Amino acid sequence: MRPWPVDRATARWLLGGGLIGLVAAFVLTVEKIALLKDPSYVPTCSINPLLSCGSIMKTAQAEVFGFPNPLLGIAGFAVVACVGTVLLTGAELPSWFGWSVRGGLLLGLLFVHWLIYQSLYVIGALCPYCMVVWAVMIPMFVYGWSRSPYRILMVTAWYLLIIALILLRFWSLVRM
């Protein structure tokens, strides 16, 4: 059986992105628990009407599968961080495992982009911790799926597109 062809940059992105995403998901979970205990609680990431985790946490989109979305992040990012760690040791994992990881990254990316759409065009607010999750999913996906020497350019272009969508959607609120 052929091993999953993966380079050290991919392993580093999986480990780093997994750890950052895990922290963001954990903080979101703690904030959600605090909000459930006290409905008047204002999450630390609720800065103003535009940057407001609290308004997003109270929507149906925050619990797509009947439980808080960050719980998916805790599980998923922990797995990705472990995979990155194993790959950094130089271990060769079978190709089926690589395809499984890529499948998980694809599902995570699709879910994150659905949440981006919901934040921008349905809810009308941005959650800073959620945006951290958005930011780490993109390079983990690109590095997990591509071996192109231009991966960082792909990630940069993707970030610029999302920034442009945010600015287009909220320009009237951000221009002063």
Summary of the structure (lengths in Angstrom):
residues: 176
radius of gyration: 17.2
end to end distance: 59.4
largest distance: 59.4
contacts: 535
relative contact order: 0.17
helix: 74%
strand: 2%
